[in-house]
Structures are given as structure tokens and as C-alpha cells.
Amino acid sequence: MIYDVAIIGAGVVGGLTARQLSRYKLSVCLIEAGCDVALGATKANSAIVHGGYDPVPGTLKAELNVKGTAMMEKLCEELEVHYKNNGSMVVAFDEEQLEHVKKLYQRGIANGVPGLSVISGDRAREIEPALSKNIAGALLCESSGIVCPYDLTIAAVGNAMDNGADLALGFKVVDIKDNGENYEICSDDGAKIQARYVVNSAGLYSDEVARMLGDEYHITAKKGEYMLLDKSEGGLVKKTIFQTPTKAGKGILVSPTVDGNLLVGPTSEKTDKGDKATTPGGLDTIKEKASMSADNINYRAVITSFTGLRASCDESDDFILEISKHSKRAINAVGIDSPGLSSSPAIAEYIAQLLSDAGLKLEENADFCGRRVNCKHFRTLSEAEKNEMIKKEPSYGRVICRCETVTEGEILEAIRQNPKATTIDGVKRRTRAGMGRCQGGFCMPFVTDIIAKELKIARCQVTKTGGKSRLLFGKTK
Ligand SMILES: Cc1cc2nc3c(=O)[nH]c(=O)nc-3n(C[C@H](O)[C@H](O)[C@H](O)COP(=O)(O)OP(=O)(O)OC[C@H]3O[C@@H](n4cnc5c(N)ncnc54)[C@H](O)[C@@H]3O)c2cc1C
């Protein structure tokens, strides 16, 4: 089969682009090197839906951030993804920073960001009592929010698949041949996919995929380390608290997550594309800086730490979204660093327009259904709904993850619903089994058993996150 469009990279950009294209009468294949969707920058970031006061007016970042953020709430409602319009503050500790905060306000006004005001330190502490007494003032942004980036991507890909798109996992693109009409996209293990048009949304590796199309960009990885605190600490602040940005980035934030945890980070360091390690130095920096914003951050309640890698483009600070210079039926999405998550719904529309400019016919698909019914999270149901669910399907009565109250029924649904979870981390991201205080110490063996049984494979074939990440290697006796 020759697809109309092949999208390379199933992060939030590729996932939402697949969903956007499934609105039209097109055959679409989403190609991903990993064993699941949302394994790149989309898996590990601050999860903030930025207001849009940070990007320089006139840039694509400014335009698509403000547009994407305005689209996010409705999109999340359609995809049954948890989104919260919690608002944010950029805090300033001295006069110089206050001047910068006022510049951000002006920038936000120029970008068309709603709900902005500059407030005093006292007003900031009235809104957020945990804030430090050293805060002299802040930019308040009412229009920003928080979302779960991998939930959004999983739901977007699932919805695209419900509308006819295909997903090819474990397909690492190593070569693209163009015969003038079609592309032949080749994987490292010899598999081939053909398509008339190609979208390169390969994140950190979008420069390598662009090179296969004859285009030259250079991506540098910028590492951001984080610490995630237990839900007991999630109420410390309601809003996302940023510090005044510097050249190094937006600085260390303190934020609730949509699931009720507290997130602190990220750092910003250039590194290798393969370096996902957290470091004692990075975590110490986070502690030192986050404690400047808010008092009483309880670091004894840290349940995990992680690293995300920003795909920073050497050629431009702006998003690069353009038709390939050498291969006119291909679109490059390069340098999609922050605010890429916030902008992603608007980026998907922009890419569809670029495909149309490149000659692809976009004819509406009357059967498109943008709503997705996701697996219900048992813990969020009322007692009556829980009883009803257990009556219909007894596996909802068996709690597998005690920290997050995740039932066997939800895990089975995660393995059965597109895009299907096939690994322990895949189940974790869809259900939260293993995301609580014990980080899977209790439930991982049970989740392993359920995956093995459902996929009809041996327990020792179950992996944490694909490839060689097996947990069990055989029986002792
Ligand atoms: C530390 C950090 C903090 C951030 N905070 C925010 C924030 O708060 N708000 C915000 O708006 N944005 C934020 N961002 C930016 C946001 O996370 C990214 O812009 C967004 O996730 C990029 O999505 P993507 O789909 O372009 O890339 P990715 O999610 O990286 O997806 C690219 C995919 O391509 C696949 N791939 C790569 N090469 C190949 C190949 N050869 N063949 C097949 N597949 C391939 C990868 O496996 C990957 O799954 C942050 C980023 C980081 C790292």
C-alpha cells in the first residue's frame, strides 16, 4: 500500500498531526522508532500549557503558543484528557527582575495573551501563601494551564487510529528514497513503508531525518532534570510558579501536576542526545533554586527524578516548520522545543496547511469523530459508579496498584485499547499503575503477570520499556 502521508515520530506533534490529518480523506501512517508513542521529549517535560508571553512577538513560537493554548481545553475535553487551567506566575526577586517581568507583560500583550497582570509581592503571597517573602512582584497569567503530555499523545494517536490512521511502532527510519512520486521509508531492520508525502516530526533526531530528505539542520540536546514529589505535597501551590527567565531558559519552576503531585525543575544543560541521566549536581541546583520561590518544599517526599531532552536547533531559536528545500512533498518540524507542547494543537494545523501548500488535497472526511472514550479511572468514580462497573466487569473490583488505586480492569483496557500498551511503562503511563509513592515496588509483578497473560507471552518476555529492558530472565527452581 502507498499511504498519502507518513509521519515520522509519534510524540505530541506527530500524534496530533496524525489526528488532524484523519479529519480528511487520507491514508495516514504514523511511524515511531520506539515500542510506544510519547517516548521522546513528550514523555518528560514540565507539562505546562504556557500563556504565550515568553516568545518574541512575530515568531512562530509566539503565534502557535497563543493559538495552541487557546485550543487546548476543548481538545482535552474531546479526547477525555485531564487539563487544568490553573494559571501561572513569574516571580521577581528584585527591581531588575521586576523590570523584566514588565517586559514579559508587554510581550504577552503584543502576542495577544489574555488574563495578564503585574502584581505586587504581597498580592502574590495572598494568592499563593507558600511563596517566599523575598518575592517583590510577579506576572500573573490566568490563561495558562497544566496537562499530562503523554495522556494527550496517547489519546490523540488513539483517536487518529479510531479514524483510520495506522501506527507502525519499532520502525526506526534510517533512509528515505524519493522516486519523484512516492517516498520509500526504510527501517533499520529492512522494513519499508511507502507514502506520497512525509512529515518529519522526529524531535531530537529531526535533523537526522531531515538529512535523509536532503535538508541540513543541527539539533543540540538540552537536558532538563526534575524531581517529582508525592501527592501529599501537591497542594503546596495551586499555580505554576516560574522564576524570571534568563538566557539559560525559563528557570526552575514549582508546579502542581494534573494528577496532584508537585513538580520541581528543570535544569538546562547542553548534553549528548542519549544522556537521560539525572545527576546529584542537577538535583542540588533544583533544590537550591526552587526553595527561593516557595518555603517548605518537603524534599523528603520526592518519589522519583527524571530527565527530559529539549531539541534545540542551532540555526534558529524559533520553531522551524517548513516544506523541505530539497524534497517538495516533505515537511520538516525541527527545533520544536518549549513551548512545543502548548503549541502542539496549532502546530498540527500548521503542518496540515503546509502539506496542502505542497500539493496534498485535503478533502473533509465526513465520518471523522473527534471524540474519544478513554478507559475510566476507577479512583475518580463515585461509589455507585464503582459498584456498577464491578457488576459489569469483576476485574474492576481487583486493585493492582494500591498507591494510585488502579484496578485490573483498567490495566486490561490499557492493553486492549489503541494505541495498545505492551510494556510495564506503557501500562504505567495509561493507568498510573506504578506512579505512586512506591513507584511500582508492589504492583510491578502483578502488572507483569497481566501483560504476559493478555499478550500470551512468557513473563520473562515482558519488558519495562521495550528492547532489552526485561525484568525477569527465567525460573530459579
Ligand atoms: C525539559 C523540558 C521541558 C519542557 N517543558 C515544556 C512545557 O512545560 N510546555 C511546553 O509547551 N513545552 C515544553 N517542552 C517542550 C515539549 O516537550 C516539546 O516541544 C514536545 O514534546 C516535542 O514533541 P515532538 O513530538 O516534536 O518530539 P518528541 O516527543 O521528542 O517525539 C519525537 C519522536 O520521534 C521519534 N523518532 C526519532 N527519530 C526517529 C526515527 N529515525 N524513526 C522513527 N521515529 C523516530 C522518537 O522516538 C520520538 O518518539 C519541554 C521540553 C523539555 C525537554
The ligand as a Tripos MOL2 file, in Angstrom:
@<TRIPOS>MOLECULE
LIG
   53    58     1     0     0
SMALL
NO_CHARGES

@<TRIPOS>ATOM
      1 C1         12.8160   19.6130   29.9410 C.3       1 LIG1
      2 C2         11.7010   20.0310   29.0340 C.ar      1 LIG1
      3 C3         10.6780   20.8390   29.4950 C.ar      1 LIG1
      4 C4          9.6580   21.2480   28.6520 C.ar      1 LIG1
      5 N1          8.5830   21.9020   29.1610 N.ar      1 LIG1
      6 C5          7.5650   22.2530   28.3410 C.ar      1 LIG1
      7 C6          6.4110   22.8630   28.8640 C.ar      1 LIG1
      8 O1          6.2280   22.9790   30.0630 O.2       1 LIG1
      9 N2          5.4710   23.3010   27.9890 N.ar      1 LIG1
     10 C7          5.6230   23.1800   26.6610 C.ar      1 LIG1
     11 O2          4.7770   23.6630   25.9210 O.2       1 LIG1
     12 N3          6.6740   22.5150   26.1370 N.ar      1 LIG1
     13 C8          7.6410   22.0430   26.9460 C.ar      1 LIG1
     14 N4          8.7070   21.3670   26.4510 N.ar      1 LIG1
     15 C9          8.7660   21.1200   25.0070 C.3       1 LIG1
     16 C10         7.9020   19.9160   24.6110 C.3       1 LIG1
     17 O3          8.0970   18.8400   25.4860 O.3       1 LIG1
     18 C11         8.3140   19.5180   23.2000 C.3       1 LIG1
     19 O4          8.2450   20.6480   22.3810 O.3       1 LIG1
     20 C12         7.4030   18.4550   22.6160 C.3       1 LIG1
     21 O5          7.2360   17.3700   23.4780 O.3       1 LIG1
     22 C13         8.0220   17.9890   21.2990 C.3       1 LIG1
     23 O6          7.2420   16.9740   20.7700 O.3       1 LIG1
     24 P1          7.7080   16.2400   19.4480 P.3       1 LIG1
     25 O7          6.5960   15.3610   19.0620 O.co2     1 LIG1
     26 O8          8.2000   17.2510   18.4730 O.co2     1 LIG1
     27 O9          9.0170   15.4330   19.8470 O.3       1 LIG1
     28 P2          9.2040   14.0890   20.6920 P.3       1 LIG1
     29 O10         8.2330   13.9710   21.7820 O.co2     1 LIG1
     30 O11        10.6540   14.0330   21.0480 O.co2     1 LIG1
     31 O12         8.8590   12.9580   19.6440 O.3       1 LIG1
     32 C14         9.7100   12.6230   18.5830 C.3       1 LIG1
     33 C15         9.5400   11.1420   18.3160 C.3       1 LIG1
     34 O13        10.2620   10.8010   17.1460 O.3       1 LIG1
     35 C16        10.7780    9.5010   17.3100 C.3       1 LIG1
     36 N5         11.8970    9.3200   16.3850 N.ar      1 LIG1
     37 C17        13.0910    9.9670   16.4070 C.ar      1 LIG1
     38 N6         13.8640    9.5260   15.3940 N.ar      1 LIG1
     39 C18        13.1500    8.6050   14.7240 C.ar      1 LIG1
     40 C19        13.4250    7.7880   13.5890 C.ar      1 LIG1
     41 N7         14.6080    7.8410   12.9390 N.pl3     1 LIG1
     42 N8         12.4770    6.9140   13.1560 N.ar      1 LIG1
     43 C20        11.2640    6.8550   13.7970 C.ar      1 LIG1
     44 N9         10.9630    7.6030   14.8850 N.ar      1 LIG1
     45 C21        11.8880    8.4690   15.3430 C.ar      1 LIG1
     46 C22        11.2110    9.4850   18.7710 C.3       1 LIG1
     47 O14        11.3360    8.1640   19.2530 O.3       1 LIG1
     48 C23        10.1050   10.2720   19.4410 C.3       1 LIG1
     49 O15         9.0880    9.4290   19.9240 O.3       1 LIG1
     50 C24         9.7030   20.8900   27.2850 C.ar      1 LIG1
     51 C25        10.7230   20.0490   26.8260 C.ar      1 LIG1
     52 C26        11.6760   19.5810   27.7000 C.ar      1 LIG1
     53 C27        12.6620   18.5850   27.2290 C.3       1 LIG1
@<TRIPOS>BOND
     1     1     2 1
     2     2     3 ar
     3     2    52 ar
     4     3     4 ar
     5     4     5 ar
     6     4    50 ar
     7     5     6 ar
     8     6     7 ar
     9     6    13 1
    10     7     8 2
    11     7     9 ar
    12     9    10 ar
    13    10    11 2
    14    10    12 ar
    15    12    13 ar
    16    13    14 ar
    17    14    15 1
    18    14    50 ar
    19    15    16 1
    20    16    17 1
    21    16    18 1
    22    18    19 1
    23    18    20 1
    24    20    21 1
    25    20    22 1
    26    22    23 1
    27    23    24 1
    28    24    25 2
    29    24    26 1
    30    24    27 1
    31    27    28 1
    32    28    29 2
    33    28    30 1
    34    28    31 1
    35    31    32 1
    36    32    33 1
    37    33    34 1
    38    33    48 1
    39    34    35 1
    40    35    36 1
    41    35    46 1
    42    36    37 ar
    43    36    45 ar
    44    37    38 ar
    45    38    39 ar
    46    39    40 ar
    47    39    45 ar
    48    40    41 1
    49    40    42 ar
    50    42    43 ar
    51    43    44 ar
    52    44    45 ar
    53    46    47 1
    54    46    48 1
    55    48    49 1
    56    50    51 ar
    57    51    52 ar
    58    52    53 1
@<TRIPOS>SUBSTRUCTURE
     1 LIG1         1 GROUP 0 **** ****
